């Protein structure tokens, strides 16, 4: 699961990012409304944690802009204001849930998990053919045989399993696995796809990662 944090208090943003990373989420943080809106419009995130008070565009303006762009990513809005009118304004702007500062880390995680479950994004395992991907343990398996994946291998395999027979472009993999600000290039994707092909063979899986020129990669499974 990939989460965007839009929070101008950098220490708070870092603590939220570390909390989410410790729970297995991939989190990125930006610190102003314009950047938050631009990142959110990419459509590569499963959840956006959005502060109300931001430089440039405020959180409500960011939420409205995302909804106007037909971005359906769930938004968890953070604010120091607890008044009823403030909560109504945030929800009317397009937020899915409203959390008042200061908040307990357990409450934040509960909200994150609830919003991900609501959109069907919180699952424990992905399967394709005879291969399975344990999302909590980062293990790729086939029957009784399992192999642990590195963070990048896990990210690439997760996106390929989500897409299944549909093509996933190298550009999409770079954005979702390496991140928007990464200096990684398409060759990095090719290297990690090669690693995954070897690991699929090592566990005896019949699943193959096929490449199609200019379209990217997709999974195939032998009958």
PLY file of the C-alpha trace (Angstrom):
ply
format ascii 1.0
element vertex 223
property float x
property float y
property float z
element edge 222
property int vertex1
property int vertex2
end_header
0.00 0.00 0.00
1.35 3.42 -0.97
0.40 6.47 1.15
0.99 10.17 0.51
1.42 12.47 3.53
0.80 16.19 2.92
1.89 17.93 6.12
3.91 21.16 6.54
5.16 20.25 10.04
8.17 18.27 8.90
8.81 16.49 12.19
5.19 15.33 12.33
5.30 14.26 8.68
8.46 12.23 9.33
7.01 10.60 12.44
3.85 9.59 10.53
5.97 8.26 7.65
8.12 6.22 10.07
5.02 4.88 11.84
3.49 3.75 8.56
6.76 2.28 7.28
7.05 0.21 10.47
3.64 -1.28 9.62
4.71 -2.23 6.10
3.28 0.73 4.20
5.25 2.69 1.61
4.86 6.36 2.55
6.05 9.61 0.99
5.77 13.09 2.50
5.45 16.52 0.90
5.05 19.82 2.71
2.84 22.22 0.76
-0.57 22.18 -0.89
0.50 22.67 -4.49
2.93 19.74 -4.36
0.38 17.62 -2.51
-2.24 18.23 -5.18
0.23 17.48 -7.99
1.32 14.22 -6.38
-2.25 13.22 -5.53
-3.38 13.72 -9.12
-0.89 11.06 -10.28
-3.30 8.40 -9.06
-0.53 6.13 -7.74
-1.47 6.33 -4.04
-3.87 4.13 -2.09
-4.49 6.81 0.58
-3.71 10.49 1.16
-3.17 11.91 4.66
-3.83 15.63 4.27
-3.30 18.45 6.76
-5.74 21.37 6.60
-3.31 24.22 7.31
-0.78 24.20 4.48
1.25 26.86 2.65
-0.09 27.65 -0.81
-3.27 25.66 -1.24
-4.83 24.64 2.06
-6.01 21.07 2.66
-9.62 21.76 1.72
-8.55 23.32 -1.57
-6.31 20.32 -2.27
-9.18 17.90 -1.57
-11.56 19.85 -3.82
-9.00 19.94 -6.62
-8.45 16.17 -6.39
-12.18 15.48 -6.51
-12.62 17.85 -9.46
-9.92 15.83 -11.27
-11.99 12.67 -10.60
-9.34 11.36 -8.18
-11.13 8.86 -5.94
-8.20 8.16 -3.59
-9.40 8.15 0.05
-8.40 11.28 1.99
-7.78 11.32 5.75
-7.79 14.99 6.78
-5.79 16.21 9.78
-6.53 19.43 11.64
-5.97 21.19 14.95
-9.53 22.50 14.81
-12.18 20.30 16.38
-15.29 22.42 15.80
-18.33 20.93 14.07
-18.25 23.47 11.25
-14.59 22.71 10.55
-15.31 18.99 10.30
-18.29 19.61 8.01
-16.20 21.85 5.73
-13.48 19.20 5.48
-15.94 16.43 4.63
-17.77 18.65 2.14
-14.44 19.41 0.44
-13.96 15.70 -0.30
-12.31 14.20 2.78
-13.38 10.68 3.74
-12.49 11.00 7.42
-11.46 13.79 9.77
-8.86 13.33 12.55
-8.18 16.06 15.11
-4.67 16.87 16.34
-3.17 15.79 18.67
-4.01 12.16 17.97
-2.76 8.82 19.25
-0.67 6.74 16.83
-3.08 3.83 17.32
-6.01 6.02 16.29
-4.21 7.13 13.13
-3.42 3.53 12.18
-7.00 2.49 12.86
-8.27 5.24 10.53
-5.76 4.27 7.83
-6.73 0.61 7.98
-10.46 1.42 8.01
-10.18 3.59 4.89
-8.09 0.99 3.06
-10.54 -1.77 3.96
-13.41 0.38 2.72
-11.90 0.45 -0.78
-10.91 -3.22 -0.66
-7.23 -2.39 -0.48
-6.39 -4.15 2.77
-5.71 -7.80 2.02
-3.16 -10.25 3.40
-2.21 -12.12 0.24
-2.19 -11.77 -3.53
-2.34 -14.81 -5.84
-1.71 -15.42 -9.51
-1.55 -18.90 -10.97
0.29 -21.11 -8.49
2.21 -18.19 -6.94
1.27 -16.26 -3.82
2.61 -13.04 -2.30
2.35 -12.63 1.47
1.88 -8.88 1.92
2.75 -8.88 5.61
5.88 -11.05 5.47
7.13 -10.08 1.99
7.37 -13.73 0.97
6.81 -15.13 -2.53
5.50 -18.69 -2.42
4.45 -21.68 -4.48
3.00 -24.60 -2.54
5.31 -25.31 0.40
8.27 -23.41 -1.07
8.84 -19.76 -0.20
11.47 -17.12 -0.79
11.86 -13.72 0.84
11.81 -10.66 -1.44
13.74 -7.43 -1.06
11.69 -4.25 -0.71
12.02 -3.40 -4.43
11.31 -6.96 -5.55
8.24 -7.00 -3.33
6.98 -3.69 -4.76
7.39 -4.82 -8.37
5.80 -8.23 -7.74
2.89 -6.66 -5.88
2.07 -4.33 -8.79
2.38 -7.16 -11.32
0.09 -9.42 -9.29
-2.46 -6.66 -8.89
-2.49 -6.16 -12.65
-2.35 -9.86 -13.53
-2.76 -10.25 -17.30
-2.93 -6.47 -17.82
0.24 -4.68 -18.84
2.14 -2.56 -16.34
4.49 -0.06 -17.93
8.01 0.54 -16.71
7.05 4.15 -16.02
4.19 3.04 -13.75
6.49 0.67 -11.87
9.06 3.42 -11.38
6.41 5.77 -9.96
4.75 3.22 -7.68
7.80 1.32 -6.45
10.67 3.81 -6.56
8.66 6.99 -6.02
8.01 10.18 -7.93
11.26 11.89 -6.83
13.54 8.89 -7.39
16.45 9.03 -9.83
15.84 5.42 -10.85
15.58 4.66 -14.58
13.93 1.93 -16.63
17.03 -0.25 -16.39
16.38 -0.59 -12.64
12.97 -2.11 -13.43
14.54 -4.56 -15.87
17.10 -5.66 -13.26
14.47 -6.34 -10.60
12.20 -8.16 -13.04
15.20 -10.39 -13.76
15.62 -11.06 -10.03
11.93 -11.97 -9.74
12.07 -14.35 -12.69
14.90 -16.23 -10.97
13.00 -16.39 -7.69
9.85 -17.67 -9.38
11.90 -20.46 -10.94
13.60 -21.19 -7.60
10.25 -21.97 -5.92
9.04 -24.05 -8.86
6.29 -21.68 -9.97
4.82 -21.86 -13.46
4.13 -18.10 -13.39
6.16 -16.11 -15.91
6.79 -12.38 -16.19
6.38 -11.54 -19.87
7.67 -8.36 -21.49
5.95 -6.66 -24.41
7.84 -3.95 -26.22
6.53 -0.43 -25.41
3.73 -1.82 -23.22
5.63 -3.17 -20.22
5.13 -6.40 -18.31
2.32 -8.82 -17.47
1.98 -12.20 -15.81
1.25 -15.50 -17.52
0.67 -18.89 -15.92
1.12 -22.25 -17.63
-1.94 -24.49 -17.58
0 1
1 2
2 3
3 4
4 5
5 6
6 7
7 8
8 9
9 10
10 11
11 12
12 13
13 14
14 15
15 16
16 17
17 18
18 19
19 20
20 21
21 22
22 23
23 24
24 25
25 26
26 27
27 28
28 29
29 30
30 31
31 32
32 33
33 34
34 35
35 36
36 37
37 38
38 39
39 40
40 41
41 42
42 43
43 44
44 45
45 46
46 47
47 48
48 49
49 50
50 51
51 52
52 53
53 54
54 55
55 56
56 57
57 58
58 59
59 60
60 61
61 62
62 63
63 64
64 65
65 66
66 67
67 68
68 69
69 70
70 71
71 72
72 73
73 74
74 75
75 76
76 77
77 78
78 79
79 80
80 81
81 82
82 83
83 84
84 85
85 86
86 87
87 88
88 89
89 90
90 91
91 92
92 93
93 94
94 95
95 96
96 97
97 98
98 99
99 100
100 101
101 102
102 103
103 104
104 105
105 106
106 107
107 108
108 109
109 110
110 111
111 112
112 113
113 114
114 115
115 116
116 117
117 118
118 119
119 120
120 121
121 122
122 123
123 124
124 125
125 126
126 127
127 128
128 129
129 130
130 131
131 132
132 133
133 134
134 135
135 136
136 137
137 138
138 139
139 140
140 141
141 142
142 143
143 144
144 145
145 146
146 147
147 148
148 149
149 150
150 151
151 152
152 153
153 154
154 155
155 156
156 157
157 158
158 159
159 160
160 161
161 162
162 163
163 164
164 165
165 166
166 167
167 168
168 169
169 170
170 171
171 172
172 173
173 174
174 175
175 176
176 177
177 178
178 179
179 180
180 181
181 182
182 183
183 184
184 185
185 186
186 187
187 188
188 189
189 190
190 191
191 192
192 193
193 194
194 195
195 196
196 197
197 198
198 199
199 200
200 201
201 202
202 203
203 204
204 205
205 206
206 207
207 208
208 209
209 210
210 211
211 212
212 213
213 214
214 215
215 216
216 217
217 218
218 219
219 220
220 221
221 222
